[in-house]
Amino acid sequence: MAGRGVSSTGGSIGGAKRLGFSHCRLMIDLPAELRGRPFTALEAKAHGITRRMLQGPRIVQVFAGAYRSVDTPDSFDLRVRAAILVLPADATLSHVSNLRWRGYGPVAAWPLHFSTNAKLHVERRGIVPHRRQGFLSSSFVRGVPLLGPDRTFVDAATQLSERELLRVGDWLVANKHTDILDLRAFAVTSHLDGVQRARRVAPVVRERVDSVRESDVRWIILSSGLPMPEPNPDLLDESGQFLAKGDLVYSSFKVLVEYDGWHHERDAVQRQRDHLRRELLEAQGWRVVVVTAEDFRQEWSIAWRVYNALHQRGYTGSRPRFGR
């Protein structure tokens, strides 16, 4: 016969009740004020959430000291906002994390990079603090403090190759975060880490660059020793009438280099428009070099095709050179 107060599962009835109560407390829904955003342990305490409850199944630790509800999706945005909660008050989003917050996608989302003047040593897995001397001039974008775009270009030079940095410079200028003169001036006058690489790249940053692939094609052309093409100018006929816009143009040789993205290759309507446009340009004497994604498997061939087109039009400069 079972003893008094013992359940069929072998535990006391009072113990089962206490366990059930504790479990319910751990599973309690978070207040609406804490959902959909990161929060600290202090904020949780103010809403009646104990440290033990912070370790329960309804709450996820983002960083040491910062949390989210389990139904709040993890994201780059949330992690940035969570990091701000646990870093020194002057912490400012910097380096490639700054670029990603501004909308530039082709950089790492993790770890997060912040700059600070604070001497306080803060270690958080997934956060890289850069301790800086001198005033950190920042502005708020969607509620997050960011270092300026020109400084970020130089900071990113410590993490990116020259080719990747050219992409960044083109993108910053094309999206009106800065202009070429400000970018170049900052690189010339700055003495920050990364400035030597930034000074090499800033002079070849251009306006009106529509995609990172256009930047890549231009980088391949330049690094092979060929002359600089002009990005996205208007192409005119002999009477000065508009014909089309060109991706990368050598006006004096009437050579046009274009990157044809994969979405055009799958879009029959766009493909037909491209054919008609190129026929029109060729009828007006333009030599069109079309670069596709497949060409990047052998990048040296892109430079050679551009050189051959220029050579046929009277270019007498050096042949492409690689490994420079």
Summary of the structure (lengths in Angstrom):
residues: 324
radius of gyration: 28.6
end to end distance: 89.2
largest distance: 108.1
contacts: 935
relative contact order: 0.07
helix: 44%
strand: 18%
